[in-house]
């Protein structure tokens, strides 16, 4: 069966490359318009009109017939500035009847979705259309629908009508028609399209409810534009493949967006090297050479934008692109018979086994996921961010950003460690009761008081995600709820309306149906970063907009506090311990770095012969935590036990470093004070002080000598030797004496 003709975007029709002027670049970033002329029929337009409530089926709206919900959505526009006349009226009279039906239906849809209606713009749009129909060319004069011409063609007809009649007439009509028709045609295109939704070249979930999406989708309003895949067979197959993955919940909407970006690289190479259709090459022998050229092109490509501007694509980007293309072709090979029927292209049936595995192992860069050193923020940095975050909520007259929502969201990020979208997409009422007895509440006035439900936008399945929260977080949420209610009330929402989300988009969001945009939040935090100019202890600037650092910091704090790993896993919303250990690894690296930064010395002030890294491994990786001492570490072999009691300072197995200096100094002072006190007591009892041969005194003197040598060694000025920082023994710090040959060194009792 032959497939239904595909509806292409306007950008898909114009294939001739144009100069990359600033205007051209700006237009390339806009969503392409759909050429919807052939989608219109008067029967479909009548169906849209009949779907409206009776009071909304009007060719004009004014104070006499304005529906209540329209009155709250229509913005009053100044008609006469001198006399202060305002109007909420809109009229479509004088236009062809199907065009009136379309305009009335579009207005109803916009009001229902919470958009505000700017009456002046609609009035100017009507005037421009009527002017083009009356004085334009033959196509405009015969038009009965908004869909009869593209939005650019409508603008040209208005311009032509102006030039034919009165060139002095307000040329703003052209702009109103160009932009007004563009948005209305997008909405009507999806309403008129009776075929399968995926056959459109532009997927817009906000306008086409047939596109599968999660209830809370972070990129739910983003548009997938397939018109940039200019090779017909490739574009149609890509749309079919991604639609099936989306419908079967193999992919979510954000996955579709990223996979489409990967496929654009393949289109880029096809444009450069050419191909022989879906089978790519004429014979299997040519496949390896052709694909190797694609891999080489990716490896040598220099990026022109983004954080890696001027450099090559990252390993992860190249690997993800190859994996996506290989998955696409493997799926097409497995479903090649169905592809012939659905796509109407017999060439898909010629795919062979070699199309199911396109790339070799060595073609794909090894996946790297190495975390930067600055992912865990210091306590002092967190305090500075919290103290300076008031800039977000402060009025602009005081140098602030006047965005109380961003302030509240940042506080929740810092306190809870949630992902950015998990906070920004919270339901309006995210708090659940925490079942506790009255006795528990009395004993823990500052403890957990509720559970916070958040939107798990990265991982699907499992129990509804919640975390316990304290009263401070509850207070932040209550303040944000108060702000959100006041906002929707000021926008004209019906009394008692609660918005859908806790954090709200502030433009065209009269009913609170759309959440605060992550791009806006990221921009606000970027400005905050510049205003605070915070640096960590290493002198590195701290980016507040790098919100995932708050999550790593919270996870590290929990692990540092000894919280069991399965509890941390549940708190972070992870489904496997491996994901949580990703954060634990950050803690381990931090701990090891702190351990290795100090030079280790022995009890007699010598530099420890064992490598500090090996010492760390012995103590931690081999679970030798029992060798950790208050003032250092014991280097006794794992299978041996110590028989010397607390005589560590006279043992050559003892090592320490500068991180224990305060403890060592305090121990020296206490030992010297103890010797003086005991000497006083001994003299009072025996009439003379203890001699050097006194066993107790000899032991304590040996300890003080060892402590003195260690402290001198730690305080000694270090010098550079072979590029490394070496500790120098202080004066009088003798080498360890060799044991007498007649008295072999006594080994501890095994």
N, C-alpha and C positions, 0 to 999 in steps of 0.2 A: 504494500500500500504506500502510495506516495505521501510524503510528509507535507503538512500544511506550510504554505509560504511563510518565511520568517519575517518578522517585523524588525527592521534595522533602525538604528539611531541616525540622526542627521550627520553626526561626525563620521559614521561608517560609510556614508555615501561619498563624502569628499575625501578622496584618496591622494590627491596631488599635494605633496609637501608644500607648506607655505613658509615664508620667512619667519624666523623666530623673533618677531618684534615684541616689545613689552605688552602691547595689546593682545597679540596672539598668545603669549604665555598666560595672560590673565584668563582668556577664554578657554584655554586648554584645561584649566583647573575647574571650570564649571561643568556641571552635569550636562551631557549632551541631550538635546531635545529629541523626542520621538516624532518621526514623520507620520502623523496619524490620519492623514486625509482619507486613506482607504478604509479606516476603521469605522468611520461614521455611517450611520443610516438613520433615517427619520424614525424608524421603529424603535431603535435603541434609545434615541433621544427622548421619545415619548415615554419609554419605560422609566427613564430616570425621573422625568417630571411626575409620573404617576406614583413614584415611590415616596414623594414628599407628603408630609401632613397637609391637610386642606388649607390651614392658615398660612402655610409657607408657599403655596402655589399662587404667586402673585407676579405681575410684571412691573411692580413698583412697591416700595415700602416707605411709608411716612408715618406721621403721628396718628393717622386715622386707622391704619391697618397693621401697625408694627407688632409682631409677636413678642411676647415678654422676653424670651431668651435672646431674640435678636436685638432688642433695645439695650440689653446689657453688653452686647458684643460690639455694636456699632459705635465707632468713635465719632464724637461730635466734631464737625469741621467748620471752620470760620468761612462764612459766605461773604460777608461784608465787614471788613475790619473796622471801618469808620463807625458804623452803627452797631457793631457787635452782634451781628446776626449769626446764629449757629444752626446747623442742620444735620440731622441724622438720615436724611432721605436718600434713597437710591431708586433710580428708574431705569428700566430697560426698554421703555416704549420707543417705538420707531425701528426696532431691529426685527429681523425675520423671526418667526415664531420658534423654530428649533433652537436658534441662538438664545432666545429668552429662556427656554427650558434648561439649556446647559448652564447659563449664568446663575439661575435660581438654584439649581442642584449644587453647583460649586460653592455658593455662599452657604448653603445649608450644611455641607460637609465641613467647611472651615469653622463655622460656629460650633458644631458638635464636637470638634477636636480641640476647642479651646482657643482658637486664633481670634484675634481682634480684627474687625472689618473697618478699613479706612475708607469712609464713604467718598471722600474727594477723589481718591484714586479710581474707584469704580465708576464714578461719574465721568471722569476724564477718559477712562477706557471706553465707556459707552459712546461718548462724543466722537472719539477717534474712529471707532468701528463704523458708526453711522456715517461719518464723513467719507471714509474709504468706500463704503457701499454706494454712496450717492455720487461721488465724484472720481472714484478710482478707475482702474482698468476693467476689462471685461470679466476677468476672474473674480474680482472683488464685487462687482455689481451683481453677479449671479450667485454669490456665496450665501448659503443659508445656515451655515454652521461655523463655529470657531475653528473647526477642524479642516475647513476647506483649504486654508493656506497655512504654511508654517508661520511661526511668530516673526521671523525675519521678513517673510513675504508680506505679512500684514503691515509691518512697519514701513516697508517700501511703498505700499499702496497708499498709506496715510501721507507719506512724504509727497507722493505723486499728486494726490488730491490737493494738498496745500499749494504746491507749485502751480497747479492748473487754475486755481481759483483766487487765492489771496496769499501771496508769499509772506505777508506781514503777520499772518495768523500765528498764534502761539505754537511754536514748534515742539513744545513739551509734550504735545499729543503723541508724537512719534515714540518718545521714551516710555510714556505710560502704556502705549499699546504693545511695544516690544517686550517689556518685562511682565506686564499683566497677562497677556496671552500665553507667554511662555509657561508660567506656573499653572494656569488653568488647563492648558493642553496636556501637561503631564498628568494632572489628576483625571482628566477625561480619557486619556489613552488607556489607562488601566481599567477604567469602568467599561469602555467600549470593547476591549479585547476579549473575545469569547474563547480563544484557544488556550492551550496550556500556558501557564504563567511563565515557565522557564524559556519559552521561545522568544520572549522580548529580549532585546539586547541590553536594556537598562533595567536592573532589578531594584525596585524601590519599596522596601517593606512598609514605609510610612503611608504609601498610597495603594499598595496591593496587599490586601490582607491574606491572600492565598499563599504567600511566601511563608514557609514554616519558620517560627522563631520561638525562643524561650520566653517565658513570661517576663523575665528581667534580662534584657540583652544590652550590654554596655554600648555596643555599636549599632543599636537597633534602627537608627535613622540614617546610617551610612548607605550610600548607593553603590552597587556593584555594576560597573560599566564594562560590558564585554565588547563594545564597539572598537576598543583598541586592539582586539585580536582580529586583524584585518584579513586573515586567511579564512575563507568561508568554512571549509571542512573542519578546520581546527576550532574555530569559534563555536560552531553548532555542537560539536562533540564535547567541548569543554562545558558548555551550558548544561547539556544533558547529564554529564558525569557529576557535576557539582550539585545539580538539582536532586539527583538520586541520593547522593551522600547527605544532603541537607534533610530530605524527606525521611530518610531512614535513621536520622539522628546520629549518623556516623560523624558528621561535622556539625558545628554550630555556626551561626552567621559570621562571627569574627573569623572562623576558620576558612569560610568561603572567601572572605576578603583577602586573607593572606595567600591562599592557594591561587587566586586569580593574579595576584602580583607576581607569583612565581611563574605562572604560565606566560606572562608578558615577556619574560626573558627569552622563552622559547620562540615566541613570535618575532622578537628582535633578531634572533639568529636566522630564522627562516627568511626574513627579509634580506639578510646579508648573503647567505649561502644558497638560498633556494632549496627546493625539495621536490620529491616526486609524488606528492599527495600524502594521504594518511600513512602509507608504507615508508615514507621519508626518502628511500633510495630505490634504485631500480633492481638491485640484487643484494642478498644478504652479505656478500663479500665487501660491499661498499659501506656497510652500516658502521663498522668500528671507526673508520676514518672520518665519517661525517659527524658522528657523535663526539669523537675526540676533538674535532674543531670547535664544537659547542663548549666543551669543558675548558679548552684553552682560552676561548673568548671570555668566559666567566672569570677565569683566573687572572687574566691580564686587564680586565676592565677597571678603569679609574673612575671613582665616584665623583660626581659634580656637586652634590648637595649632601646635607646631613652632617652628623658629628664626625664622620670619617672622610670628609671632603678632601679630595686630592690624593687619597690612598686607595688601596684595592678593597674589594668587597671582603667582608669578614668571612671566616671559615664557616660559621654557622649559617650565614646567608647563602653561601654557595651550596652547602650541603642540603639545606632545606629546599632549594630550587631543584636540585637533581632528584631528591627523594619525591617531590611532588610530581614531576614530569614522569618519573618511572612508575609511580602509583597510578597516574592517569592512563598510561599506555598498558599497564598490566590489566587494569579494569576493562579497558576497551578490547583487549585481546580475549579476555574471559567472556565478554558479552558481545563479540563481534557479529554474531548472527542477528541478535536483537538490534544492534546498531544499524545494520543495513535496513531493517524495517522502519525503525524510528526516524533515522536521519535521511533515509532515501538515497544513500550513497553506497553503491556496491563495493567500492574500494576498501571499506572497512572489513569486508569479509576476507580480504587477502592478507591480513596480518598473520605473521608466523610466530613460532615460539621465541624467536630472537627479539621480538618486540616486547616480551614480558619482562625481560631483564636487560635494560638498556645500558646501564653503566657498571663498570667493574668496581671492586672494592677500593682500588687505589685512586679511582676518579673522585671519590667522595672524601672530602677533608674530615679528619677526626673531629667529632663533636666536642667542643670545649665549653665548659661552664665554670670557669675560674672566677671567683668573686673578687672584686676590688678590695683593697685593704681598708677602705673607709666605709664599709657597709654597716659597721656597728658604731653608733655615736657615743661619745663620752658623756658622762652625767652632766658635766659642766656645759657641754654644747647643748644638750637637751634643755637645760635650765635657761640658757640664753635665748633659745628659740621660743620657749614658752613665755619668757618675759617680754620678748619683742613682738610676739604675734598680735598684740593689740593694734598694731599698725593696720592690719587687715580690716578691722571693724571701725577704726577711727574715721571721722569725716574727712573729706578731701580738703576742706579748708584748713585742717590741722595737719596736712601732709599724709593722711591715711588713704586707704582704698575704698572706704565706705562699703565694705562687703562683709556683713556680719555672718553670712552663711559660710564663707571661706574660713573665718575665724573659728566657728564651731566645728567645722569639718576637720580642721587641723588639730584641734584639741582632742577629738575622738581618735584620729590617726595615732597621735603620740601615746594616748592612754591605753588604746586597745590593741595596736599592732595589726589592724585590719588592712586589707588592700584598699587602694583608693576607690575603686568602683564598688567595693563592698560597703563603703560608707556613703558614697554619693547616691547609691541606688536603694538605700534603706526605705522600707515602707514608712508611711507617716507615723504609725504607732508601732515601733519596733520592740517595745518593752513587754516582757512577760513576767508574771509573778514568780518569785523564788520561794518555794515551799520551805519555810523554816519555822521552828517552834518559837514561842515567845521567849523562852529562856535563852535560846541562841541569839536572838536579836538583842536582848539586854546585855549579854556578855560581849557582843561584838558590835558596838555602836558604829564603828568605822568600817565594818566588813561589807561583804556582798549583800545587796538588797534586792536585786532583780536579775533577770536574764535578758540579754540583748540579742534579738534576732537580726541577722544581717543577710545580705544577698550573696550567696556563694556563686560568683559569676565565672569561676575558672574550673571548678570541678562539679560534675553533675552526679546525682544519686546520693544515697545515704540519708541519714536523719536530717530534719530541718536544722540548719546550723545556728547555734546559740552559744553565748559565753556569759559567765557571771560578771556583773558589773557592780560598782559601788555607788554611793549616793552622789558623788561628784559628777560621774558620767550621766546619771539620771537627770541631774540639774541642767547639764548642757543640752540634753535632748528636749527637756521641757521648754527651755528658752527658745530652741530652734522651732519647736512646734508652734509656740506663740507667734514667732516671726512669720512662719508659713501661713498660719490662719489669717493674720493681718494682711499678708500679701495678696492672697486670692480674694479676700473681701474687697480690697482696694481695686482689684482688677475687674470687679463686677460679677464675681461668682455668686450664685444663689446663697442666701443666708444659711449658715450651718454646714456649708460645704467643706469637707476635709479633703485636702489634696491627696493624690495617690502616693507621692514621695515626700520624704522628710526634707530633702534639699532640692530646691526647685530652680529650673531655668527661669530667668526673669523676663525674657522677651517672648511675646506671643504664647503665653502659657496661662491663659485666663482661668482655667479650671485645675491647674496644678497637675496635669497629666504627664509632664515631661520632667526628668530629673536634671539636676545641675550638671552641666557638661564638664567632663574631665579635662578637656582642652582649656576651658576657662579657668578651672581650678589650678591647673598646672601653670598657666600664665600668671595668675595672682601670686603663686608661691615664687615664681621667678622674680617678680618685682620685690617681694619680701626679702629674697636672698640678697638682692642688690642693696636694699635699705639697711639690713642688719650687718652685712659684711662680716659674718662669723667665721673664724678659723679654729681648727682643732689644735691639740697640743703639738702636733707635728708641723703646724703652719699651713696645712692644706685648707683651702676655702671650702666651706660646707654649703652644699646646695640643698636648700629646704625643699625645692621642687622634686628632688630625688626621693619620693615618698616611700619607696620600698626600704629605705634605711631605717625607718621607724619600725617596720615589721621585724627586720633582723635584730634591731636593738631590743625590742620587747621579747623576742624569742631567746636571745642571749641572756637577758636578765632572768628569765624564768629558769633556764638551765643552770645559771650561776647560783640561783637560790636553792638548788637541789630538788626542783619539781620533777617528779618521775617523767620519763620520756613519753609514756603513753598519755599522760595528762597534757603535756605540751603539744603533742600531736593532735589531740582533740581540740585544744584551745586554738591552734592555728588553722584548723579545718582540713588537716591532711588525712589522706586515706591510707597511707603506708608510712611506716617508721623511716623508710629511706628518704622521703621528702623532708621529714623533720630533721634527720641527721645532716641534711644540707646546711641547716642553721647551726647545728652542734659542731660541724666542721669549722665554721667561722670562730666559734668559741675556742676550739682546740688550737687553731692557728694563733689566735690572740694570746692564749696562755703560753704556748711554746715560745712565741716571740718575746714575751715578758721574761720568761725563764732564761733565755739565751742571751739577753742583753747585758748580763752581768758576768764578770770574770770570776771563776771559782777558785778558791784557795783552800789549802789544808790547814790542820791545826797548828802547824809550825810556821805558817805564813807563806809556804811554797805554793806556786801555781799548780792546781790539780792536773795530774797527768792525763786523766780521762777526758775525752772530748765532751763538752757540755751537751751536745746533741745526744751522745750515747748515754750520758747520765739521765737526760730527760726520758729517753726510751726505757731505761732500766726502772725508773721510778713510776712511770705512767703507762707505757705500752705493755710492760710486763706486770702491771698491777702491783708494783712494789711501794704502794703508798705507806706501808708500815715502816719504811726507811726514812720518812719525812720527819725531821726533828724541829723543835721550836726555833733553833738558831742555825739550821743547815740541813744536811742530808748524810746518811750513813751509806758508805760504799762497800759494805760487807757483802760478799757473794751471796746470791739468793738462797742457796741451800745451807748456809751457815747461820748460826745464831750467836748473839752477843752475850758474853759472860762478864762484861765489865760494868754492868749496871749503868750509872749515869756518867761514867768517866770518858765522855766523848772528846773532851778537849785535850786529852792526852793520848788519843787514838789516831793512828795514821790513816784510818778509814773514814775520818770525818772531813767533809768539805762544806764550804759556805760561800756566800757572795755578798755584794753590797746591799742587796735587798734586806739582809738580816743585820745590818750594821747597828741599828738602834737597839735591837735585842741584845747583841753582843756587848755594846757599850754599857747597857744597863746591867748585864750579868757581871761585867768586870767591876763596876762600882759596887754591886751587892757583895761580890766575893771579897773585895778589899775591905769593905765595911765589916763583913763577917770575921775576917782575920783580925782586924783591930779590936773588935768586940771580944773575941775569944782570948786574945792576948791579954787584954785588961782583966778578964775573969781569971785566967791562969796565973797571972802575976799576983793578984789579990789572994789567991789560995795558996800558992807555993812560994811566993816571995821573989820569983824571978820569971822572966818570959820563957815561952817555949823555944827550944833550940832548933837548929836547922834539921836535926835528925829526927824530930818529932814526925811520926807517920802522918798524922792528920794535917799538920802544917805543910809538910812537903807536898802532899797532894793538892792542897789549895794554892800553894805558890806555883806549882806546875800549871795549874789552871789559869792563874793570872798571867803567867808568862805566855802561855798559848794565846790567850785572849788579846794580849798586847801585840803579839806578832801578827795576829790575824787583822786587827784593826789598822796597824801600821801598813800592812800589805794592801788593804782595801783603800786606804787614804793616799797611798803613794802615787805620785804623778805618773801617768802612763805615757809611754812613748810609742811612736810608730815603728814597727819592725816588719819588713816584708809586706807592707800594706795592711797589716793586721794590728789591732790594738792589744798590746801586751801589758800585763801587770808587772811591776818591779818590786822586789822585796825591799823592805826598809832596812836601814843600818842596824847591824846586830842581829838580824834575823838569819840565824845560821842554817846551813843545809841540814837535812835530817841525818843524824849520825848513823854510821853503819853499826850494826849489832856486834858485840864482841864475839870472836870466833869460838870462845870457850862456853859462851852462853847463847845457844841458838834462840832465835826469836820464837816466842811461845805463840802458837796458833790458838785461836779461840776454840773452845770445846764444841765440836760439831753437834 
